[in-house]
Amino acid sequence: MTASQLEKKSQGWSALFDEPMSALVQRYTASVFFDRRMAQVDITGSLAHAKMLAAQGIISAQDLADIERGMAQIRAEIEAGSFDWKLELEDVHLNIEARLTQLVGDAGKRLHTGRSRNDQVACDIRLWLRGEIDAIAALLAELQQALVDVAAEHVETIMPGMTHLQVAQPVSFAHHLLAYVEMFARDAERLADARRRTNRLPLGAAALAGTTYALDREMVARELGMEGVCANSLDAVSDRDFAIEFAAAAALIMVHTSRLSEELVLWMSQNFAYIRIADRFTTGSSIMPQKKNPDVPELARGKAGRVAGHLMALLMLMKGQPLAYNKDNQEDKEPLFDCADTLRDTLRIFVDMIGGQTDPATGKKSGGITVNADNMLAAAQKGYATATDLADYLVKKGLPFRDAHEAVARAVHEAQSRGCDLAALPLDVLQGFDARIEGDVYEAALTLPAALAARRTLGGTAPEQVRAQIARHRERLAAA
């Protein structure tokens, strides 16, 4: 056999071609240096396929035993870092198959019976993504728990609730944090929903049209813990909806972490000084010795754009592809891998930053965030946050809301001209805006604790409602 024939043979396809692939094209088309991270699931899928082939009498029991023995050695080599990945074998699938054949001979060559790399890679990426979704879902639960734990300590810590970044109404810090718990809970629901569609078996679709072998696809699905099979062979090999769904869910989770990051950055700044982020999550300045920079939330804010970009890349990858499989689909892996990596790392560090870390030597927990409740309270006192409460007080006295709104607007204007809070206006001055105002107005409407406690509607910021939210989230997370 000539050198050219040997090179073509190593490429894993037929002798149809008259010349080997050029070195440049080989590098351009190869995926082994990024898709080899799917090696373990590739082996898992192959073993399930081989077990089914033996059960159907397509390969012998001895072939199955040889394949299982060879795959066990390949697993060990990969885990030890001694597996010899070859660029000329293009991808993870051909590298493993070539090594298997080297180890067990003809049994390795029989493994590919009834399948194509088209359905094989579709299976691998689904198996890999299923594992990533499970790991990310666990981190989402940890982050929610960390937020709930911090919230439980600050049910009655008052801060300004804002709209348009202007002081609006007082809320508890716990209530504010629980808003993010709600976001991350929805994210977990979306991931669980995407997982169901990811967890379907494409193996058996072969290249695009199915196969003439009597495969038992349902058996393979059961072996792999999948919830069903892809019902159309053309769709099975060409579908990447599940990857796009995951990227969309990942992008939205990153948007939520980005929103939280933006608030952490603001709250840490000297102009707010609501919190201090532990030094282990910050950096200094190369020129300004007084600086502590919130690099973790800033980077998370930036990485949200990166993940959103990967979603767009996957959408554009698929938008013009005719059925069935096309080489374009090789480009699905790097954005998908980076989506998962970026999201998982972000959630891991946010769990530590919000929830703190436990010293294994002492068992003591050091929080990642320290709350300055006094500064939060002082900020809530600056923006006439009880104005709506005064309007509600007048409505309860019989004044139509629009009239009450106007009367309080005039009262705020007066307070602004005097440079004081509404609660500092004398009773006679307040009564000048409406005679219904009585001496109880200060305790009933113009103190921040009273304003907080009054919002008892379901989902409101009153301490009793916030404690109920915390209990609900604790029960939900414990049952998950």
C-alpha positions as CSV (number, residue, x, y, z in Angstrom):
1,M,0.0,0.0,0.0
2,T,1.4,3.4,-1.0
3,A,1.9,6.3,1.5
4,S,-1.0,8.1,-0.1
5,Q,-3.3,5.1,0.3
6,L,-2.2,4.7,3.9
7,E,-3.0,8.4,4.6
8,K,-6.5,8.1,3.0
9,K,-7.2,4.9,4.9
10,S,-6.4,6.7,8.2
11,Q,-9.0,9.3,7.5
12,G,-11.8,6.9,8.2
13,W,-13.7,6.9,4.9
14,S,-13.6,4.9,1.6
15,A,-11.0,4.6,-1.1
16,L,-13.2,6.7,-3.4
17,F,-10.8,9.6,-3.2
18,D,-7.8,10.0,-5.5
19,E,-5.7,12.2,-3.2
20,P,-5.3,12.8,0.5
21,M,-6.7,15.9,2.2
22,S,-4.3,18.8,2.3
23,A,-2.8,19.7,5.6
24,L,-4.6,23.1,5.6
25,V,-8.0,21.5,4.9
26,Q,-7.2,18.9,7.6
27,R,-6.6,21.6,10.2
28,Y,-9.6,23.7,9.0
29,T,-12.1,20.8,9.1
30,A,-10.8,18.9,12.2
31,S,-12.8,19.1,15.4
32,V,-10.9,16.7,17.6
33,F,-9.2,19.4,19.7
34,F,-12.5,20.7,21.0
35,D,-15.0,17.8,20.5
36,R,-12.7,15.4,22.4
37,R,-14.3,16.7,25.6
38,M,-17.3,14.5,24.6
39,A,-15.1,11.4,24.7
40,Q,-16.7,9.9,27.8
41,V,-20.2,10.2,26.5
42,D,-19.1,9.0,23.1
43,I,-17.9,5.8,24.8
44,T,-21.2,5.6,26.8
45,G,-23.2,5.9,23.6
46,S,-21.1,3.4,21.7
47,L,-21.4,0.8,24.5
48,A,-25.2,1.1,24.5
49,H,-25.2,0.8,20.7
50,A,-23.0,-2.3,20.9
51,K,-25.1,-3.9,23.6
52,M,-28.2,-3.4,21.4
53,L,-26.4,-4.8,18.3
54,A,-25.5,-8.0,20.3
55,A,-29.1,-8.3,21.7
56,Q,-30.4,-8.1,18.1
57,G,-27.9,-10.7,16.8
58,I,-26.2,-8.2,14.6
59,I,-22.8,-8.7,16.3
60,S,-21.7,-11.6,18.4
61,A,-21.5,-11.8,22.2
62,Q,-17.7,-12.1,21.8
63,D,-17.6,-8.9,19.7
64,L,-19.6,-7.2,22.5
65,A,-17.2,-8.5,25.2
66,D,-14.2,-7.3,23.1
67,I,-15.7,-3.9,22.5
68,E,-16.5,-3.5,26.2
69,R,-12.9,-4.5,27.1
70,G,-11.4,-2.2,24.6
71,M,-13.6,0.8,25.7
72,A,-12.6,0.2,29.3
73,Q,-9.0,0.6,28.4
74,I,-9.7,3.7,26.3
75,R,-11.6,5.3,29.2
76,A,-8.6,4.7,31.4
77,E,-6.2,6.2,28.9
78,I,-8.4,9.3,28.5
79,E,-8.7,9.7,32.2
80,A,-5.0,9.3,32.7
81,G,-4.2,11.8,29.9
82,S,-2.3,9.2,27.9
83,F,-4.7,8.8,25.0
84,D,-3.0,9.8,21.7
85,W,-5.4,12.2,19.9
86,K,-4.6,12.4,16.2
87,L,-5.5,15.4,14.0
88,E,-5.6,13.2,10.9
89,L,-8.5,11.3,12.4
90,E,-10.5,14.5,12.4
91,D,-12.8,14.0,15.4
92,V,-13.4,12.3,18.7
93,H,-15.4,9.5,17.1
94,L,-12.8,8.3,14.6
95,N,-10.0,8.7,17.2
96,I,-11.8,6.4,19.6
97,E,-12.9,3.9,16.9
98,A,-9.4,3.7,15.5
99,R,-7.9,3.0,19.0
100,L,-10.6,0.4,19.6
101,T,-9.8,-1.4,16.4
102,Q,-6.2,-1.3,17.3
103,L,-7.0,-2.9,20.6
104,V,-9.6,-5.5,19.7
105,G,-9.4,-5.9,15.9
106,D,-12.5,-6.7,13.8
107,A,-14.9,-6.2,16.7
108,G,-13.9,-2.5,16.7
109,K,-14.7,-2.3,13.0
110,R,-18.2,-3.8,13.6
111,L,-19.1,-1.2,16.2
112,H,-20.2,1.3,13.6
113,T,-22.8,-1.1,12.1
114,G,-26.1,0.6,11.7
115,R,-25.0,4.1,12.6
116,S,-23.3,7.2,11.1
117,R,-21.2,9.9,12.6
118,N,-24.3,12.1,11.9
119,D,-26.5,10.3,14.5
120,Q,-23.5,9.5,16.7
121,V,-22.5,13.1,17.2
122,A,-26.1,14.1,17.7
123,C,-26.3,11.5,20.4
124,D,-23.0,12.6,22.0
125,I,-23.9,16.2,22.2
126,R,-27.3,15.5,23.7
127,L,-25.7,13.2,26.4
128,W,-23.0,15.8,27.1
129,L,-25.5,18.6,27.3
130,R,-27.8,16.6,29.6
131,G,-25.0,16.3,32.1
132,E,-24.2,20.0,31.9
133,I,-27.9,20.9,32.4
134,D,-27.9,18.8,35.5
135,A,-24.8,20.4,36.9
136,I,-26.1,23.9,36.2
137,A,-29.5,23.2,37.7
138,A,-27.7,22.1,40.9
139,L,-25.8,25.4,41.0
140,L,-28.9,27.4,40.3
141,A,-30.5,25.7,43.4
142,E,-27.4,26.5,45.5
143,L,-27.5,30.2,44.4
144,Q,-31.2,30.5,45.2
145,Q,-30.5,28.9,48.6
146,A,-27.6,31.4,49.2
147,L,-29.9,34.3,48.4
148,V,-32.7,33.0,50.6
149,D,-30.3,32.6,53.5
150,V,-29.0,36.2,53.2
151,A,-32.6,37.4,52.8
152,A,-33.6,35.6,56.1
153,E,-31.1,37.8,57.9
154,H,-32.5,41.1,56.5
155,V,-36.3,40.8,56.5
156,E,-36.6,44.1,58.3
157,T,-33.5,45.8,56.8
158,I,-35.0,48.8,55.0
159,M,-33.6,50.1,51.7
160,P,-35.0,52.3,49.0
161,G,-36.9,50.5,46.3
162,M,-36.2,52.3,43.0
163,T,-37.8,53.0,39.6
164,H,-35.8,54.9,37.0
165,L,-33.0,54.6,39.6
166,Q,-34.9,57.2,41.7
167,V,-36.1,56.5,45.2
168,A,-39.6,55.2,44.9
169,Q,-40.9,53.3,48.0
170,P,-39.3,51.5,50.9
171,V,-38.7,47.8,50.6
172,S,-36.8,45.3,52.7
173,F,-33.4,44.1,51.5
174,A,-34.7,40.6,51.8
175,H,-37.6,41.4,49.5
176,H,-35.1,42.8,46.9
177,L,-33.0,39.6,47.1
178,L,-36.0,37.4,46.8
179,A,-36.8,39.0,43.4
180,Y,-33.7,37.4,42.1
181,V,-34.7,34.1,43.6
182,E,-37.9,34.3,41.6
183,M,-35.8,34.9,38.4
184,F,-33.5,32.0,39.0
185,A,-36.4,29.7,39.9
186,R,-37.9,30.5,36.5
187,D,-34.5,29.8,34.9
188,A,-34.5,26.4,36.6
189,E,-37.9,25.6,35.2
190,R,-36.7,26.6,31.7
191,L,-33.6,24.3,32.0
192,A,-35.8,21.4,33.2
193,D,-38.1,21.9,30.2
194,A,-35.1,22.1,27.8
195,R,-33.6,19.0,29.3
196,R,-36.7,16.9,28.4
197,R,-36.3,17.8,24.7
198,T,-32.5,17.3,24.9
199,N,-32.9,13.8,26.4
200,R,-34.1,12.1,23.2
201,L,-32.2,9.5,21.2
202,P,-31.1,10.2,17.6
203,L,-29.1,7.0,17.3
204,G,-30.6,4.7,14.7
205,A,-31.3,7.5,12.3
206,A,-27.9,6.7,10.7
207,A,-26.8,9.2,8.1
208,L,-30.3,10.6,7.4
209,A,-32.7,7.8,6.3
210,G,-32.6,5.2,9.0
211,T,-30.9,1.8,8.4
212,T,-31.6,-1.6,7.0
213,Y,-30.5,-3.3,10.2
214,A,-33.1,-4.4,12.7
215,L,-32.1,-2.0,15.4
216,D,-33.9,-1.6,18.7
217,R,-33.7,2.1,19.3
218,E,-36.0,2.0,22.3
219,M,-33.5,-0.3,24.0
220,V,-30.7,2.1,23.4
221,A,-32.8,4.9,24.8
222,R,-33.4,2.9,27.9
223,E,-29.8,2.1,28.3
224,L,-28.9,5.7,28.1
225,G,-31.6,6.9,30.4
226,M,-33.3,8.9,27.6
227,E,-37.0,9.8,27.6
228,G,-37.7,8.7,24.1
229,V,-36.4,8.5,20.5
230,C,-36.3,11.1,17.8
231,A,-39.1,10.1,15.6
232,N,-37.9,11.3,12.2
233,S,-34.5,10.3,10.9
234,L,-33.9,13.5,8.9
235,D,-34.8,15.6,11.9
236,A,-32.8,13.4,14.3
237,V,-29.4,14.1,12.6
238,S,-30.0,17.7,11.7
239,D,-31.8,19.1,14.7
240,R,-30.0,21.5,17.0
241,D,-33.1,23.1,18.6
242,F,-32.1,21.6,21.9
243,A,-28.7,23.4,21.8
244,I,-30.4,26.7,20.9
245,E,-32.9,26.2,23.7
246,F,-30.1,25.7,26.2
247,A,-28.2,28.7,24.9
248,A,-31.4,30.8,25.2
249,A,-31.9,29.6,28.7
250,A,-28.2,30.2,29.5
251,A,-28.3,33.7,28.0
252,L,-31.3,34.6,30.2
253,I,-29.6,33.2,33.3
254,M,-26.6,35.4,32.5
255,V,-28.9,38.4,32.0
256,H,-30.3,37.8,35.5
257,T,-26.7,37.5,36.9
258,S,-25.8,40.6,35.0
259,R,-28.7,42.6,36.5
260,L,-27.7,41.4,40.0
261,S,-24.1,42.3,39.1
262,E,-25.1,45.8,38.1
263,E,-26.7,46.3,41.5
264,L,-23.8,44.9,43.4
265,V,-21.4,47.3,41.6
266,L,-23.7,50.2,42.4
267,W,-24.2,49.1,46.0
268,M,-20.5,48.7,46.6
269,S,-19.6,52.2,45.3
270,Q,-18.9,54.9,47.8
271,N,-21.9,56.9,46.6
272,F,-24.2,54.0,47.8
273,A,-22.0,52.1,50.3
274,Y,-24.9,49.6,50.9
275,I,-22.6,46.6,50.9
276,R,-19.0,45.5,51.1
277,I,-17.8,42.6,48.9
278,A,-15.2,40.4,50.4
279,D,-11.6,41.1,49.3
280,R,-11.3,37.6,47.7
281,F,-13.8,38.7,45.1
282,T,-12.3,42.1,44.4
283,T,-9.0,43.5,42.9
284,G,-6.9,46.6,43.4
285,S,-5.7,49.3,41.1
286,S,-2.2,49.4,39.6
287,I,-2.1,53.2,40.2
288,M,-4.7,54.1,42.8
289,P,-3.9,52.4,46.1
290,Q,-7.3,53.2,47.7
291,K,-9.3,51.2,45.1
292,K,-11.2,47.9,45.6
293,N,-12.8,47.0,42.3
294,P,-15.8,44.7,42.0
295,D,-14.2,42.7,39.2
296,V,-16.3,39.5,39.7
297,P,-19.7,41.2,39.1
298,E,-18.2,43.4,36.4
299,L,-16.9,40.4,34.5
300,A,-20.2,38.5,35.0
301,R,-21.9,41.5,33.5
302,G,-19.6,41.4,30.5
303,K,-19.8,37.6,30.1
304,A,-23.6,37.9,29.7
305,G,-22.9,39.5,26.3
306,R,-20.6,36.7,25.4
307,V,-23.3,34.0,26.1
308,A,-25.9,36.0,24.3
309,G,-23.5,36.2,21.4
310,H,-23.2,32.4,21.3
311,L,-27.0,32.2,21.2
312,M,-27.0,34.4,18.1
313,A,-24.2,32.3,16.6
314,L,-26.2,29.1,17.0
315,L,-29.4,30.7,15.5
316,M,-27.4,31.9,12.5
317,L,-25.7,28.6,12.1
318,M,-29.0,26.8,11.7
319,K,-31.1,29.4,9.8
320,G,-30.0,28.5,6.2
321,Q,-29.4,24.7,6.5
322,P,-31.3,22.4,4.2
323,L,-32.0,18.9,5.5
324,A,-30.3,16.9,6.6
325,Y,-26.8,17.0,8.2
326,N,-24.3,19.5,7.0
327,K,-20.7,20.2,8.0
328,D,-21.9,23.6,9.3
329,N,-23.1,21.7,12.3
330,Q,-19.6,21.1,13.5
331,E,-19.7,24.8,14.5
332,D,-22.3,24.2,17.1
333,K,-19.9,22.8,19.7
334,E,-17.6,25.6,20.5
335,P,-20.3,28.2,21.3
336,L,-22.3,25.5,23.1
337,F,-19.3,24.4,25.2
338,D,-18.4,28.0,26.0
339,C,-22.0,28.8,27.0
340,A,-22.0,25.9,29.5
341,D,-18.5,26.7,30.8
342,T,-19.2,30.4,31.2
343,L,-22.5,29.9,32.9
344,R,-21.3,27.2,35.2
345,D,-18.3,29.2,36.3
346,T,-20.4,32.3,36.9
347,L,-22.9,30.5,39.0
348,R,-20.2,28.8,41.0
349,I,-18.5,32.0,41.9
350,F,-21.8,33.8,42.6
351,V,-22.8,31.0,45.1
352,D,-19.5,31.6,46.9
353,M,-19.8,35.4,46.7
354,I,-23.4,35.6,47.9
355,G,-23.4,32.7,50.3
356,G,-19.8,32.9,51.6
357,Q,-17.3,30.1,52.2
358,T,-16.8,27.7,55.1
359,D,-13.2,27.2,56.4
360,P,-12.7,23.4,56.4
361,A,-10.3,23.8,59.4
362,T,-12.5,25.8,61.7
363,G,-16.0,25.2,60.2
364,K,-16.6,29.0,60.4
365,K,-18.4,30.6,57.5
366,S,-17.1,33.9,56.1
367,G,-19.7,35.8,54.1
368,G,-19.0,37.1,50.7
369,I,-21.1,40.2,51.2
370,T,-21.4,42.5,54.3
371,V,-24.6,44.6,54.5
372,N,-24.5,48.2,55.7
373,A,-28.1,48.5,57.0
374,D,-27.6,52.1,58.3
375,N,-26.6,53.4,54.9
376,M,-29.6,51.6,53.2
377,L,-31.9,53.2,55.8
378,A,-30.4,56.6,55.3
379,A,-30.8,56.4,51.6
380,A,-34.5,55.4,51.9
381,Q,-35.0,58.5,54.0
382,K,-33.7,60.8,51.3
383,G,-36.2,60.5,48.5
384,Y,-39.7,61.0,50.1
385,A,-40.2,57.2,49.9
386,T,-43.4,57.5,52.1
387,A,-45.2,59.9,49.7
388,T,-47.4,57.1,48.3
389,D,-48.2,56.1,51.9
390,L,-49.4,59.6,52.7
391,A,-51.6,59.5,49.6
392,D,-53.0,56.1,50.6
393,Y,-53.7,57.5,54.1
394,L,-55.8,60.3,52.6
395,V,-57.7,57.8,50.4
396,K,-58.6,55.8,53.5
397,K,-60.0,59.1,54.9
398,G,-62.3,59.4,51.9
399,L,-60.3,61.5,49.4
400,P,-60.3,60.2,45.8
401,F,-56.8,58.9,44.9
402,R,-56.1,61.4,42.1
403,D,-56.9,64.3,44.6
404,A,-54.8,62.6,47.2
405,H,-51.9,62.3,44.7
406,E,-52.1,66.0,44.0
407,A,-52.3,67.0,47.7
408,V,-49.2,64.9,48.5
409,A,-47.3,66.3,45.5
410,R,-47.8,69.8,47.0
411,A,-46.7,68.5,50.4
412,V,-43.5,67.0,48.8
413,H,-42.9,70.3,47.1
414,E,-43.1,72.1,50.4
415,A,-40.8,69.6,52.0
416,Q,-38.3,70.1,49.2
417,S,-38.4,73.8,49.6
418,R,-37.7,73.4,53.4
419,G,-35.0,70.8,52.8
420,C,-36.6,68.2,55.0
421,D,-38.5,64.9,54.9
422,L,-42.3,64.7,54.8
423,A,-42.2,63.4,58.4
424,A,-40.5,66.6,59.5
425,L,-43.3,68.8,58.3
426,P,-45.4,70.1,61.2
427,L,-49.0,68.8,61.5
428,D,-50.5,72.2,60.8
429,V,-48.5,72.5,57.5
430,L,-49.7,69.0,56.5
431,Q,-53.3,69.9,57.3
432,G,-53.0,72.9,55.0
433,F,-52.8,70.4,52.1
434,D,-55.9,68.5,53.3
435,A,-57.9,68.9,56.5
436,R,-58.3,65.1,56.8
437,I,-54.8,64.7,58.0
438,E,-54.6,64.1,61.7
439,G,-52.0,63.5,64.3
440,D,-51.8,59.8,63.6
441,V,-50.3,60.4,60.2
442,Y,-46.7,60.2,61.4
443,E,-47.0,56.7,62.8
444,A,-49.5,55.5,60.3
445,A,-48.0,56.7,57.1
446,L,-44.7,58.7,57.4
447,T,-42.4,56.3,59.1
448,L,-40.4,53.8,57.0
449,P,-41.2,50.7,59.2
450,A,-44.9,51.6,59.0
451,A,-44.7,52.0,55.2
452,L,-43.0,48.6,55.0
453,A,-45.5,46.8,57.2
454,A,-48.5,48.2,55.4
455,R,-47.7,46.3,52.2
456,R,-49.3,43.0,53.2
457,T,-50.7,41.9,49.9
458,L,-49.5,38.6,48.6
459,G,-46.0,39.1,47.3
460,G,-45.6,42.4,49.0
461,T,-42.6,43.7,51.0
462,A,-44.2,43.6,54.5
463,P,-42.1,41.5,56.8
464,E,-44.9,38.9,57.3
465,Q,-45.1,38.5,53.5
466,V,-41.4,38.3,53.1
467,R,-41.1,35.6,55.8
468,A,-43.8,33.7,54.0
469,Q,-41.9,34.0,50.7
470,I,-38.7,32.7,52.4
471,A,-40.6,29.7,53.9
472,R,-42.1,28.9,50.5
473,H,-38.7,29.0,48.8
474,R,-37.0,26.9,51.5
475,E,-39.7,24.3,51.1
476,R,-39.5,24.3,47.3
477,L,-35.7,24.0,47.3
478,A,-35.7,21.3,49.9
479,A,-38.1,19.2,47.8
480,A,-36.2,19.7,44.6
